[in-house]
């Protein structure tokens, strides 16, 4: 039986707190307060805030969330792209793959006008969720390197 949203949220919070406790257990002695914060951040997220900001990060707008955004839009090289996962009745779950659509308008579009409305786009790729580098929240940014991986750069 699947856990409720509230139960999953509580489990995530408990795992996050446990991760911080484990980080404190293995933290080297003699670190400054800022070094301690960075150590815990890296232990929990696998990267430091500075490393996270390296590269070209693109702001996303999303609608629906199930471990990762169900649908999100992002601007890249003066074009708007939509990444979409449609619920799979046979799996009774969202697939681990996005369908990538490029806007047919050929221009950047207002994200709020896209989400929740029909998107006039052409399918240009399929990509596994695991291939996309999201920020730690999975809700704010993706790394632009996905467009190179998909050969969608100009």
ABEGO torsion letter per residue (X at the ends): XBBBAAAAAAAAAAAAAAAAAAAAAABBBGBBAAAAAAAAAAAAAGBBAAAAABEBBBBBBBBEBBGBBABBBBBBGGBBBBBBBBBBAAAGBBBABBBBBBBAAGBBBBAAAABGBBBBBBBABBBBAAABBBBAAGAABBBAAAAAAAGABX
